[in-house]
Amino acid sequence: MVEELKIENLSLDSLKYLKFERVGAGNDVALITLNRPQALNALCRELMVELSDLVLKIDSDSSFKVIVLTGSEKAFAAGADIKQMSELEFTDLLTGSYFQSWDTISKIRKPIIAAVNGFALGGGTELALMCDIVYAGEKAIFGQPEVTIGTIPGLGGTQRWPRFANKSVAMEVCLTGDKFNAVEAKTIGLVSKIFPVAELVQETIKLADRIAKNSPIIVQTVKKSVNLAYETTLAQGLQSEQHLFQQTFATNDRKEGMKSFAEKRQPNWTSS
């Protein structure tokens, strides 16, 4: 079932580069579609500001449990808008706010799943890297071609690739600018699963539904804990995980989860 997504102070008419819908079995999944077809969803500043504003509003709306981010069958996002970026100078980037909201996706508390069809190059690959889970269509193409146009990845590519794969893969991806397909992306750890192009978004929504069935507060705690593995040493991460685990015992959802398991019934989450 698909319903129009309504968020306070945000109307469909205000969106120029995005589409969004309320989807999923529980109508609690936000489906965001990049919608700049004439440029293969190239990431211009206006699109990224719009995306940042939208995900922040969804993140603060308790009626949504999971976010799915996708593009078209032809392109998830073909990269940053090079025409727009070519006009920038060093001082524009140093003193301006061109990239200020481009990494908002990585700061959202709710799970974000990327459904990648077609081209996901440069900033498109980096946008997928910011998401929590990546599903890909069988014709998806990834790559970090920045080195071939005289610059480097600037949205986390050189930093997230070593964490997703390893140093050797990160160096090869970023130093060559070579493109690679969905199977290769799965082999090196960027993609979880691959689906036929036409089935990708619905399969991603099914995954979102499975996540949405769980306690929102616990889901967000899991996300926080897993992300710590990329930001801390193992000893620090284990200590933080233990603290977060202990904190779940102060929640009603932990009590309800264990009680419902013992009583062989579905839990009634209150997210408290």
N, C-alpha and C positions, 0 to 999 in steps of 0.2 A: 504494500500500500504506500502511495506517495501523497504527501500533503504539502501545501505551501508552507514554508517556514516563516513564522512571524516572531520577530524579536522586537522588544521595545526600542523605539527611536531608530529603527532600521527598516526601511521598506524595500520591496523588490525594485521599485522605480529608481532607487538611489544607487543601485549597483550597475556599473558600466562594464566591468571586466569579469564578473563572476555570476554564476547561477547557484542557487541553493534551494534545497528541498528538505523536508522532514520525511525520513524513510525508516524502514525496518519494521520488524514484527511488533515492536512496542512503540513505534513512532517516536523513538528517542535517539535516533541516529541522525546527525546533520550531514547531509551530502553537499559538499562544495565542489563546483565544477569551474575550472579556469575557462574563461570564455573570451578569448581574443583570437578567433580563428584566422583572421587575415594575416596574423603574424606568428602562426603556430604556437600561440600562447606564450610568446616571448615575455619575459618578466620585466615590464617597465615599472618605474617608480610608482605610478598611479595604481597599477594592479596590486602591487605589494602593500601599499598603504590600505587599500580596500580590503585585502585579505587579512591584514593584521587587525583592522578594526572589527571585522566579522568574527574571526576566531576568538578574540577577546570577549566579545559579547556572548558568543556561544559558551565559552568557558565559564562565564558567570551565571549562566542560565541552567538551573537544576533540572529542567525538563529534558536536557540532552545528556546522554551518557558517553557517546563516542562520536568522533568526527571522521568522515571519509573524505579525502581530497583526491580529485581526479582531474583529467583534462578531456581531450577528445580521443577518438580511436587513432587519429593521425599523430597527435602530439600531446603528451603530458605538459611539457614546457620545453621548447626548443633552446632555451638558454635565456640569459639576460638580454635585454634590448640593446644590441651593440650600437645601433644608430644613435640612440639616446645617450649611451655611455661615451661614445666617441667624441662628444662635444664637451665632456668634462675635463677639467684641469686638476692638477694635484691639490691646489688650494680648495677646490670645490669639495673634494672628498675629505680633506683634513679639517675644514672648518664648517662644512655644510651638514645636511641631514639626509643625504641621498639614500644611504643604506640604513637609516635609523631603525626602521621597522621591519627589515627583511628577515630577521631571525626570530620574530615573535612566535612562529610555529614551534620552535624548540623550547619555548618557555611555558607552553600551555600545560595545565594540570591534567586535563582529560586525554585519554588515548587518541592519537591521530594515526590513521592508516592511509598510506598512499596507494592508490590504484593506478599504476603506470602503464599506459598504452602508448605506442609510437615513440617519438623522440623525447628523451629526457637528457638534454645535453647541458653542460656547464652548470648554470644556476638551476636548471631543471633537475639534474642529478643531485645537486646540493640541497634542493628543496625536499627531495625524497629522503635524503640522508637525515634531515631534521625530523622526519616523522618517526613514529615508534615501530611501525611494521610496514613493510613494503611488499605488496603483491604486484605481479607484472603480467601483462598480456604477452602472448608468445612472440609477438613482433616488436616488443619494446627494444629500444636502442639507448644505451647509456654512454656517458663519456665526459671527460673534463678537457675540452679543447682550448682552454685559455692560453696555454703555452704557445699555440700556433698563431695567436693574434697579438703576441707581445705582452702578455700579462700573466697573472697566476690566479687560481681560484680564490675568490674573496669572500665567500659565504660559508666557509668551513670545510671546503674540499680537502685542503692539505692536512687538516686536523682531524676530521672525522674518518677519512679513509683508513688511516693506520689503526683506528679503533675498531672499525667494522671488519677489516681484513688483516693486513700486516704491512710492515714497512716496504717490503719488496713490491707488493701489489700496489700500494699507495704511490710509490715512486714511478712505477710503470704507467699507471693510469694518468698521473699528473705531468710526467715528463714527456710522454709521447703525444698525448691528446687523442689517442686511438679510441675508436668507438667499440663497444662490445654489446653482445645481445643478451637476452633474458636468461638463457641457460648459463652463460658465463657469469652473469650477475648473481645468479643463485649459487653457482659453484664457489664464488669468492666471498659470499656472505651478505651481499646487499639485499637480495630478494629472498623472501620466505617460500613463496609458491608461485607457480606459473599456470595461467589459464588461457583458453582460447579468447581471442580479442573480444568477441561479443558477450562472453560470460563473465569477464573480469569484474565489472562493477558490482553485479549481483552477488558474485562469490565473496567480494570484499564486504558487502553489506551483511552477508550471512555471518562472516567472522565478527563484524561489529555487533551483531545481535547476540552472539555467544558471550562476548565480553560484557555487553549491557545487562545481561542476566545476573551478573555478580554485583556485590555491594559497591556503589560508586566510591565510597570513602576508602574501601580496601583496594579497589582497582587503582585509585590515584596513589595510594601508598606503595603498591607494587611498582608502579611506573617510577616513582621517586627513588625507590631502592635500586631498581635495575640501572637507572641512569647514573647512580653513584659509582657503579662499576667502571664507568668510563671517565670518571672525574677524580677518583681517589686511588690510593694504594689498596691492595687486598686487605691488609690489616684494618685500615680505616673503614673500608666498605663493610667488612664483617661486623665491626663494632656498630656502625650505623644501622645495618640490617637488624642486629639484635635489639637495638633501641626501638626501631620501628615495629618490629615484631611484638615487643613488650607493650608498645602503645596501642596495638590493636586490641589488647585485653581490657582497655578502658572504653571500648566502643560497644554499643548495643548490637551492632551488626555482627561482631565476633560472637557474642552470646547467642544471638538468634541463629547464626550459621551452625554452630555446634549443636544447639538444641534441636534444630530442624533435622540435622543429620541423624541424631539419636532417635528422633521420632519418625524417621523415614517419610518426610514431607518436604515440600518446596519452602525455602526461606522467605520471609517477608521482610525485606530490607527497609530500614528507615534512614539509612545514611547518617547515623549518629553513633 
